[in-house]
Amino acid sequence: MSLLSDVRFAFRTLAKNPGFTAVVIVTLALGIGINAAVFTLMNTVLFKGFPLVEGNDRILYVSVGRGGVSYPDFEDWRAQAKSFEDLAVVADLPISLSDDGGFTESYNATRVSPNTFRLVGQRPIIGRDFSPSDATPGAAGVAILSYGFWERRFGKNPAIVGQAVRMNGAPTTVIGVMPQGFTFPERQDLWVPLTPTPDLQKREARDLWFAFGRMAAGVTIQRAAVEMETIGTRLEKAYARTNQGFRPVVQNFAGFFIGPNATMLYGAMWGAVGFVLLIACANIANLLLARAMARSREISVRIALGAGRWHIIRQLLIESLLLSAAGGCGGWWMAKLGVRAYELIANPPSYFDNVLDYRMDYRVFAYLVIISIATGFLFGLASALRLSKLDINAALKDGGRGSLSGARGGRRGRQLASLLVIGEMALAVVLLAGAGVMIRSFLNTYTADLGVKTTNVVTMLLKPPKSKYPSLEAQTSFFDRLITRLEAIPGVESIALADSLPTYSTSRVPYGLAGAPDVDELQRPKLSASVISPSYFRTLGATLLSGREFNATDRISSIPVVIVNQRFASKFWPGEDPLGKRLRLFDGKTPGAWLTVVGVVSNIVHYGRARPEFDALIYLPYRQEQAAFMNVIARTRARTGGLETAFRREVQALDSDLPVTYYMSLADRLSWVYASSRGIAILFLIFAAIALLLASIGLYAVIAHSVSQRTQEIGIRMAIGATDREIRKLVLLEGMLPLGIGLTIGLVASLAVNRVLKAALVQVSPADPIALAVASATLILAALLGCLIPARRAMRVDPAVALRHQ
């Protein structure tokens, strides 16, 4: 028989059993679909890089181990590195933009080297690219717009090219528009050329985000990293004062933008859905084994008529491959839905994540084809091998009553089914335990004490341009007037200012304590510092433990003061009264004035996006220390909604060119901070739930099939006096044995597998006993439910009917 004939025969065979075929296809679509979805996420995050960037895999990102990049360092890298065709540098630029067509708004802009777009292989669709002359000091301001910004703000009017807009109060000419879908290195509205101003030309000024370059032909990332390390060592020796400890670090897209745990987390998710697919395959293999009983006579007849063993195996594998192909098609659509759901629900709404291209490409399609074929072979091989070794005489003699090779073959079939169930149970435990520790980790993060009360608190960010507010007095005067106006709004209880919000990073500044021996500038330690207004602690609900808060007299002309948190006091002055103690901050070699401690406050979390913890922190009065931007924090008497318009109106009344960068409740901001860990925990929970469902269904199918095969035996037991309790015990023991073995294997395996997640866990052990206990209890409960239905069916067997069974 030809291969085409085998395929047609397989179609007819599957069509005769629509219920069985539908169950298998849906199960496969579920298993293959979530695998393809997770691989799509991995492909996007770890392999694809930026959309419309040419040769993402050849572009490397260069930063330093701590701090930003220095422009003179970048020039030295560019001049000395041979591993790159060219290097460019990137820096962020918060801007406000105004024109005749709309109000002043805040947008996302990036300063880039003039060669940036050429390096990434793109050019404007209208207008021109940056030229080196655009980046010379004193050159007229120019900008290139993103397609989305051009569409939103200017209605895709091509005449905007050549027109001038006001950017941060200065006239700027639009010279081009980039292609639709292009954005680099995050979701941008526009780009401007990076001009090496005198401030940037200082080697100690590390105000640039990162450098990047395209590797030269034949160069590997390892070779580029070694060369940049060598250049960094050379610069450390040449500029010991400014470059000590600032060696360049070379990373690919995933390492730089996603983070060091990206491969581990997405690899763990990939492994989790691989377990789900294995459970699905085990389920289908059990279904095929059960169906093989009914097909034993059909296969025996075909063998008796001359069909060889290989032909039987081929025929059965073709049926399996057709099922897996149909499951793969369903999995394709399920994967698309899953990725879309991830984008909308689990994915944190940050500027960068909106850059990622989650569309399925050739890699995903190839992966889908491979796992569909592999799955077909995996679940189909066991039944194919079993049926190909039929004892023809026994099968024909039994008349198709379910014997594969007599009683011995039936026992082997049941043993194989039990082994598959044991595997399902073990994999389900591993997934449940992994989901348990991830959820516990997220809850530890989300419910951690932040040291503030977030109810009825709203925040908005303002970035007064230094060109308009050059001095501390000018900035302070503006914010004093703004606080007065905002506090007059009905419903507002108090207003505060801070350059950093809870859970967000703060400035790190070198310091020295009074009485402590002075140290070399390069060895001087740093601490976290935040600039705040007097009502900051009252607005956030923090507790003043001793001393006083800042007040209106704490100005630049008065005695410099500082407030420290409890962590700082206990770390540096244990057992002593911190009030009256002194410390000072340093700007390079220049020491600042001595700051006198006037208060100690309760701890507030900073640097806690992934791991909430209290840092030693000092607070400086905003009337004594100028900040580049300020968060306005408002505590309201009722719900926080309905005040945004009033807040924006008051800002515009004081400065019509100053935009509100964002307006958001503090609770929503914290929710955004934890969105990533919440999304990962949700995904693991979904995977574990699917695995639990499939494992329970698999156990139910095996026990139900066993009960149907043992109907006559059960009838005999009941006829000679077995009670319902004894029958129920008989069935439950048959199900609990593979459960117990699988549970034991799974718990041992989970102790090893969960160690992979250790780097992502917060205040929870990979061997967390609560997570393991809940996983075990959940699986036992699900398995009991899977066994009870067949047990109840067995107890209802009529002995008279059972004795005539088969």
PyMOL commands that set and color helices and strands:
alter all, ss='L'
color gray80, all
select helices_A, chain A and resi 3-15+18-48+56-58+71-80+116-119+132-135+147-154+158-160+221-238+240-243+253-258+262-304+309-346+362-388+392-398+406-446+472-487+521-523+536-540+566-572+644-654+666-673+675-709+711-719+724-760+769-795+799-803
alter helices_A, ss='H'
color red, helices_A
select strands_A, chain A and resi 59-64+84-99+102-112+126-127+142-145+164-167+170-177+190-193+210-215+248-251+457-462+492-498+507-513+526-532+544-547+561-565+582-587+590-591+595-601+617-621+630-636+662-665
alter strands_A, ss='S'
color yellow, strands_A
deselect
rebuild
show_as cartoon
